Structures are given as C-alpha cells and as structure tokens.
Amino acid sequence: MILKRKLSLAFAMAVSAALIALADQPNITPGPGVRYATDAFPGFDSEDNIVNPEKKEPKWFAFINGPKMSNPADQLDWARQCEASGSYGRARRAYDALVREWPISPEAPVAQKAMADVLLNHELNYEDAFAEYRYLLDFYSLDCDYGAVAELMYKVAELMREEGKTIIFFRFANTVDVRRAYEAVVLRSPGSPFVPQAMLTIASLREDEQKYEDAVKVYENLRNIHPEKPEARTALHREAMVRMKLLDMHGYNRTRVLDTASFLRQALRGDLPADMKADFEKWLDETSALEESEAYNAARFYDSRTRTRRSAINAYERFLKEYPTSAHADEVRARLEVLKEEGSVK
C-alpha cells in the first residue's frame, strides 16, 4: 500500500511537472487537426465542406520537377538565389520541391514560408498564397511564427475579397472562397485581435450569398464571444436587419415573430446610441403589428358558421385583453356586443 501511494504521488508530480513545462513554452500552438474545445462557430461551413490541404509528396518525373540540389540546405540557397535574381517562378518551384523532397528537414518550413511570400509579394496570386500559408500553419505550426502567419493569412483574405478571382482575364466576386478563407483564419487563430472584424466580414458574405439564417448565427456568435468589442454592437444592428428581412421574406410565422420581438426588446434594454435605438424601436413596432394582426385574424377565425358563438366571444375577449389599444379594438368590441346580444335573445 505504501509503495502504491508513492507511485501515485510520483506520477502526479510527473504530470504536474509536464504541465508546467508546457505552460513555460509560449511558442506551443495548435497543430494540424487540432480543434478548440471552447470555441464553436455556428454559421461557418462544416468540415465536410472545407477542403483541407493534403500532405505534399514528391512530384512525378523528379528529374524535371524535383530539387536541383542533393540536400535541403543547398536547395534552399539555390531557391534564394533565383528569387534574388528576379526568377520568381523558378524560385517558387525550387522552394516547393524542397518541401516535397525533404518535408521534415529544418529547411522545409523556411522554404514553405518563402514560397507563400513569393506568391503574395511578387506573383500577386492571392488564392495560392493563402493556400500555402495555410499549409504552413497546418503542417509546420511549431516551426513558424504562428501569430505572424495567421496575420498574413488575414491580410491575404482581405486582398482576395478586394481583388476578386481572375478567370480568363475577368474578375469575379469569389464570395464562397473568400468567406471560407476568413473562416479558416478564425478557426486557426480564434484569439487573434482581427477575429471580431473577420467574423463581421463572414456574416456579411453570408448575406451576399443570401444565407440569412447563417448570417444571424455568425452575428449572434460574435456578440456572445466578444461582447465588449465595438464589433459586437455593429453585429447587433446588422443581426436585427437580417432578422427583419427574414420576417419580410417568409411571411407570418408566429414562432419567428415572437423570437424576433424578444430579440428586439432585449436589445433595447442595452445602452444603444440614439440612431440605433430608433431603428430597434421602429422594428419592434413593425414586429408587434405583425403579431397583433395575426392575433386578430386568429380571433376572427372563430367567428364563423363552423364555430360556436361562445368560442368567438372567448377569442375576441382574449384579443382585447392582449391588445387593448389595437386599431381593431373598436371593431372587436362592437362585434362582441352583437354576439352577446344574440346570445341573450336566444
């Protein structure tokens, strides 16, 4: 028993020492496939819809596409010479060949970063540059400046959004690709300072795709994760606009109307600037009018030949109790009197 206790104590001390050692290593960052247990991002594409990079392998016909030198150090030097001389395409291919041929060498992450930099700064190929930076984080997360590379990925995503996608000399708004680029950055670096703005952009792009339900999820999640950031207030206002658009698009849905009204009332309890408060009050009036109109139609439903007089009276009285100042109130009161007089005559 004493031996067992000593072993347990030794094991606990070993685990504690290991945890302390990990805590003292500030450069430890998420590696390939690592998920954040505390960070969920509703409204983002599922993993099934995101194309993750595959591990690079040597290309066919190595005598043409393979490395020019016999070791990674010399290959890296040669690639740098090509880049310095302005042969950017040759330099990019040389860096890529190094990564494929010697993927676990110390030179591989250096070459991977250099290749992405060439694509970004010299060839201005933002889509491919983003993919190469993403590969760097996914496969060499411990061998690069993780935060700096994540910042570069965000910068490239911004450029992708501004420039669009070139297809046969024509530029198109590559909304889905750009949104997924922003999502990839947020998922890989959820604690970065650019994340609130990136999430605003993702939600806006969801609106561009007319995926309004997903846009609401992203705006709501942004407010929950970063409630103190200025982007949270922007998200609140945009979310309200999208919710009102959904009400207008889908006609009356009692659950949606009640949920939207509750959302608007909750927002109005917060500290809103005057112009934003006015918008929320206007939207709440519109939502309340929808709710009231449906309640009136529901009450009238009971006032028919297929329903009893008592059910109609109950429905109208319930309507007046809930909406005493309704525009339909006088009409309902008059109809109630008629129904009650009919009952007394009988």
C-alpha positions as CSV (number, residue, x, y, z in Angstrom):
1,M,0.0,0.0,0.0
2,I,2.8,2.4,0.9
3,L,4.5,1.6,-2.4
4,K,1.3,2.2,-4.3
5,R,0.9,5.6,-2.7
6,K,4.5,6.5,-3.5
7,L,4.0,5.5,-7.1
8,S,0.7,7.6,-7.3
9,L,2.5,10.6,-5.8
10,A,5.4,10.2,-8.2
11,F,3.0,10.0,-11.2
12,A,1.1,13.1,-10.0
13,M,4.3,15.0,-9.6
14,A,5.5,14.0,-13.1
15,V,2.2,15.1,-14.7
16,S,2.4,18.4,-12.8
17,A,6.0,19.0,-14.0
18,A,5.0,18.2,-17.6
19,L,2.1,20.7,-17.5
20,I,4.4,23.4,-16.0
21,A,6.9,22.7,-18.7
22,L,4.2,23.1,-21.4
23,A,3.0,26.3,-19.8
24,D,6.5,27.7,-20.0
25,Q,6.7,27.3,-23.8
26,P,5.0,30.3,-25.3
27,N,5.5,29.1,-28.9
28,I,3.4,25.9,-28.5
29,T,0.5,26.4,-30.9
30,P,-2.3,24.3,-32.4
31,G,-1.0,21.7,-34.9
32,P,-2.8,20.0,-37.8
33,G,-6.3,18.9,-37.0
34,V,-6.4,20.5,-33.5
35,R,-9.8,21.8,-32.6
36,Y,-10.7,24.4,-30.0
37,A,-13.0,22.7,-27.4
38,T,-14.3,26.0,-26.1
39,D,-14.8,27.7,-29.4
40,A,-17.8,26.9,-31.6
41,F,-18.6,28.8,-34.7
42,P,-22.2,28.3,-35.9
43,G,-22.8,29.7,-39.4
44,F,-19.4,28.6,-40.6
45,D,-19.1,25.8,-43.2
46,S,-18.9,22.3,-41.8
47,E,-15.6,20.5,-42.0
48,D,-17.2,18.3,-44.8
49,N,-17.4,21.5,-47.0
50,I,-13.9,22.8,-46.3
51,V,-11.2,21.4,-48.5
52,N,-8.2,20.8,-46.2
53,P,-4.7,20.6,-47.7
54,E,-3.2,17.2,-48.2
55,K,0.4,16.5,-47.3
56,K,2.7,17.3,-50.2
57,E,4.5,14.4,-51.9
58,P,7.3,14.4,-54.5
59,K,6.0,15.1,-58.0
60,W,6.3,12.7,-60.9
61,F,9.3,13.0,-63.2
62,A,11.6,14.1,-60.4
63,F,14.4,14.7,-62.8
64,I,12.3,17.6,-64.2
65,N,10.1,18.7,-61.2
66,G,12.3,17.6,-58.3
67,P,15.0,19.5,-56.5
68,K,18.1,20.7,-58.3
69,M,20.5,20.1,-55.4
70,S,21.3,17.0,-53.5
71,N,20.4,18.3,-50.0
72,P,17.9,20.7,-48.5
73,A,20.5,23.3,-47.4
74,D,21.9,23.7,-50.9
75,Q,18.4,23.6,-52.4
76,L,17.3,26.5,-50.1
77,D,20.4,28.5,-51.1
78,W,19.7,28.0,-54.8
79,A,16.0,28.9,-54.4
80,R,17.0,32.1,-52.7
81,Q,19.5,32.9,-55.5
82,C,16.6,32.5,-58.0
83,E,14.4,34.8,-56.0
84,A,17.2,37.4,-55.6
85,S,17.7,37.4,-59.4
86,G,14.0,38.0,-60.1
87,S,13.3,34.5,-61.3
88,Y,10.2,34.2,-59.1
89,G,8.6,31.3,-60.8
90,R,11.8,29.3,-60.7
91,A,12.3,30.2,-57.0
92,R,8.7,29.2,-56.1
93,R,9.2,25.8,-57.8
94,A,12.5,25.3,-56.1
95,Y,11.0,26.1,-52.7
96,D,8.2,23.7,-53.4
97,A,10.5,20.9,-54.5
98,L,12.4,21.2,-51.2
99,V,9.3,20.9,-49.1
100,R,8.2,17.8,-51.1
101,E,11.5,16.1,-51.1
102,W,12.7,16.9,-47.6
103,P,9.4,17.6,-45.6
104,I,10.9,17.0,-42.1
105,S,14.1,19.0,-42.7
106,P,14.7,22.2,-40.8
107,E,14.8,24.0,-44.2
108,A,11.2,22.8,-45.1
109,P,9.2,25.3,-43.1
110,V,11.5,28.1,-44.2
111,A,11.0,27.1,-47.8
112,Q,7.2,26.8,-47.3
113,K,7.0,30.3,-45.9
114,A,9.3,31.7,-48.7
115,M,7.2,30.1,-51.4
116,A,4.0,31.7,-49.9
117,D,5.8,35.1,-49.7
118,V,6.8,34.9,-53.4
119,L,3.2,34.2,-54.4
120,L,1.9,37.1,-52.3
121,N,4.6,39.8,-52.9
122,H,5.8,39.0,-56.4
123,E,3.3,36.9,-58.3
124,L,0.3,38.5,-56.6
125,N,-1.5,35.2,-56.7
126,Y,-3.6,35.7,-53.5
127,E,-5.6,32.4,-53.7
128,D,-2.5,30.3,-54.0
129,A,-0.6,32.4,-51.4
130,F,-3.4,31.8,-48.9
131,A,-3.3,28.1,-49.5
132,E,0.5,27.9,-48.9
133,Y,0.3,29.9,-45.7
134,R,-2.5,27.6,-44.5
135,Y,-0.3,24.6,-45.3
136,L,2.5,26.2,-43.3
137,L,0.2,26.5,-40.2
138,D,-1.3,23.1,-40.7
139,F,1.9,21.1,-41.1
140,Y,4.6,23.3,-39.5
141,S,2.7,25.1,-36.7
142,L,5.6,24.6,-34.2
143,D,8.3,25.7,-36.7
144,C,7.0,29.1,-37.7
145,D,5.8,32.3,-36.1
146,Y,2.2,31.1,-35.8
147,G,0.7,34.5,-34.9
148,A,2.6,36.3,-37.7
149,V,1.5,33.8,-40.3
150,A,-2.1,34.0,-39.1
151,E,-1.9,37.8,-39.6
152,L,-0.6,37.2,-43.1
153,M,-3.5,34.9,-43.8
154,Y,-6.0,37.5,-42.7
155,K,-4.2,40.1,-44.9
156,V,-4.4,37.8,-47.9
157,A,-8.1,37.0,-47.2
158,E,-8.7,40.8,-47.3
159,L,-6.8,41.1,-50.6
160,M,-8.9,38.2,-52.0
161,R,-12.0,40.0,-51.1
162,E,-10.9,43.2,-52.7
163,E,-9.4,41.8,-55.8
164,G,-11.9,39.0,-56.7
165,K,-10.9,36.0,-58.7
166,T,-9.4,36.2,-62.2
167,I,-10.8,33.8,-64.8
168,I,-9.6,34.3,-68.3
169,F,-8.7,38.0,-67.6
170,F,-12.2,38.7,-65.9
171,R,-12.6,39.3,-62.2
172,F,-15.5,37.8,-60.3
173,A,-16.6,38.2,-56.7
174,N,-15.5,34.8,-55.3
175,T,-17.7,35.1,-52.3
176,V,-17.7,31.5,-51.1
177,D,-13.9,31.1,-51.5
178,V,-13.3,34.3,-49.7
179,R,-15.7,33.5,-46.9
180,R,-14.0,30.1,-46.4
181,A,-10.6,31.8,-46.3
182,Y,-11.8,34.1,-43.4
183,E,-13.3,31.1,-41.7
184,A,-10.0,29.2,-42.0
185,V,-8.2,32.1,-40.3
186,V,-10.6,32.4,-37.5
187,L,-10.6,28.6,-36.8
188,R,-6.8,28.5,-36.8
189,S,-6.4,31.6,-34.6
190,P,-9.6,32.3,-32.7
191,G,-7.8,34.5,-30.1
192,S,-6.3,37.0,-32.6
193,P,-7.3,40.6,-32.4
194,F,-8.6,40.6,-36.0
195,V,-11.2,37.9,-35.3
196,P,-14.2,40.2,-34.4
197,Q,-13.8,42.1,-37.7
198,A,-13.2,38.8,-39.6
199,M,-16.5,37.5,-38.2
200,L,-18.3,40.6,-39.3
201,T,-17.0,40.0,-42.8
202,I,-18.0,36.4,-42.7
203,A,-21.6,37.3,-41.7
204,S,-21.7,39.9,-44.4
205,L,-20.5,37.4,-47.0
206,R,-23.2,35.0,-45.8
207,E,-25.7,37.8,-46.5
208,D,-24.2,38.2,-50.0
209,E,-24.9,34.5,-50.5
210,Q,-28.5,35.1,-49.3
211,K,-27.8,32.6,-46.5
212,Y,-29.5,34.8,-43.9
213,E,-30.1,32.2,-41.3
214,D,-26.3,31.5,-41.2
215,A,-25.6,35.2,-41.1
216,V,-27.7,35.6,-38.0
217,K,-25.8,32.7,-36.4
218,V,-22.4,34.4,-37.1
219,Y,-23.6,37.8,-35.8
220,E,-25.0,36.2,-32.7
221,N,-21.9,34.2,-32.0
222,L,-19.7,37.3,-32.5
223,R,-21.8,39.1,-29.8
224,N,-21.5,36.1,-27.4
225,I,-17.8,35.6,-27.8
226,H,-16.7,39.3,-27.9
227,P,-19.4,41.2,-26.1
228,E,-17.1,44.1,-25.2
229,K,-15.7,44.7,-28.6
230,P,-17.1,47.5,-30.8
231,E,-17.8,45.0,-33.5
232,A,-20.4,43.4,-31.2
233,R,-22.6,46.5,-31.4
234,T,-22.3,46.5,-35.2
235,A,-23.2,42.8,-35.2
236,L,-26.3,43.5,-33.1
237,H,-27.6,46.1,-35.5
238,R,-26.9,44.0,-38.6
239,E,-28.4,40.9,-37.0
240,A,-31.6,42.9,-36.4
241,M,-31.7,44.0,-40.0
242,V,-31.3,40.4,-41.2
243,R,-34.0,39.2,-38.8
244,M,-36.4,41.7,-40.1
245,K,-35.5,40.7,-43.7
246,L,-36.3,37.1,-42.8
247,L,-39.7,38.2,-41.5
248,D,-40.5,40.0,-44.7
249,M,-39.3,37.2,-46.9
250,H,-41.1,34.3,-45.3
251,G,-44.4,35.9,-44.4
252,Y,-46.0,35.3,-41.0
253,N,-44.5,32.7,-38.7
254,R,-45.6,33.1,-35.1
255,T,-42.5,31.5,-33.7
256,R,-40.2,33.7,-35.8
257,V,-42.2,36.8,-35.0
258,L,-42.1,36.2,-31.2
259,D,-38.5,35.3,-31.3
260,T,-37.7,38.5,-33.2
261,A,-39.8,40.6,-30.9
262,S,-38.0,39.1,-27.9
263,F,-34.6,39.8,-29.5
264,L,-35.5,43.4,-30.2
265,R,-36.9,44.0,-26.7
266,Q,-33.7,42.6,-25.2
267,A,-31.6,44.8,-27.4
268,L,-33.5,47.9,-26.3
269,R,-32.6,47.2,-22.7
270,G,-29.0,47.8,-23.5
271,D,-27.1,51.0,-23.9
272,L,-27.7,51.9,-27.6
273,P,-26.9,55.1,-29.4
274,A,-29.9,57.2,-30.3
275,D,-30.0,56.4,-34.0
276,M,-29.6,52.6,-33.4
277,K,-32.3,52.8,-30.7
278,A,-34.7,54.5,-33.1
279,D,-34.2,51.6,-35.6
280,F,-34.9,49.0,-33.0
281,E,-38.0,50.8,-31.8
282,K,-39.3,51.0,-35.3
283,W,-38.6,47.4,-36.0
284,L,-40.3,46.4,-32.7
285,D,-43.4,48.4,-33.7
286,E,-43.4,46.5,-37.1
287,T,-43.0,43.2,-35.4
288,S,-45.7,44.0,-32.8
289,A,-48.1,45.0,-35.6
290,L,-47.5,41.6,-37.3
291,E,-48.1,39.8,-34.1
292,E,-51.3,41.8,-33.4
293,S,-52.6,41.3,-36.9
294,E,-52.2,37.6,-36.7
295,A,-53.9,37.5,-33.3
296,Y,-56.8,39.5,-34.8
297,N,-57.1,37.0,-37.8
298,A,-57.0,34.1,-35.4
299,A,-59.8,35.6,-33.3
300,R,-61.9,36.2,-36.5
301,F,-61.3,32.5,-37.4
302,Y,-63.6,31.6,-34.5
303,D,-66.3,34.0,-35.7
304,S,-67.7,31.8,-38.4
305,R,-70.6,29.5,-39.1
306,T,-68.4,26.5,-38.5
307,R,-67.6,27.7,-34.9
308,T,-69.7,28.3,-31.8
309,R,-70.7,31.7,-30.7
310,R,-69.1,31.1,-27.3
311,S,-65.7,30.3,-29.0
312,A,-65.9,33.5,-31.0
313,I,-66.7,35.5,-27.8
314,N,-63.8,33.9,-26.0
315,A,-61.4,34.6,-28.8
316,Y,-62.4,38.3,-29.1
317,E,-62.2,38.8,-25.4
318,R,-58.7,37.2,-25.3
319,F,-57.7,39.5,-28.2
320,L,-58.9,42.7,-26.3
321,K,-57.1,41.6,-23.2
322,E,-53.8,41.2,-25.0
323,Y,-54.2,44.1,-27.4
324,P,-56.5,46.7,-25.7
325,T,-55.1,49.6,-27.8
326,S,-55.2,47.8,-31.1
327,A,-56.5,49.5,-34.2
328,H,-59.0,46.7,-34.4
329,A,-60.2,47.2,-30.8
330,D,-63.3,49.2,-31.5
331,E,-64.4,46.8,-34.3
332,V,-63.9,43.8,-31.9
333,R,-65.8,45.5,-29.1
334,A,-68.7,46.2,-31.5
335,R,-68.7,42.6,-32.7
336,L,-68.7,41.3,-29.1
337,E,-71.8,43.3,-28.3
338,V,-73.6,41.8,-31.3
339,L,-72.6,38.3,-30.3
340,K,-73.6,38.8,-26.7
341,E,-77.0,40.3,-27.7
342,E,-77.6,37.3,-30.0
343,G,-77.0,35.1,-27.1
344,S,-79.4,37.0,-24.8
345,V,-82.2,36.9,-27.4
346,K,-81.9,33.1,-27.6
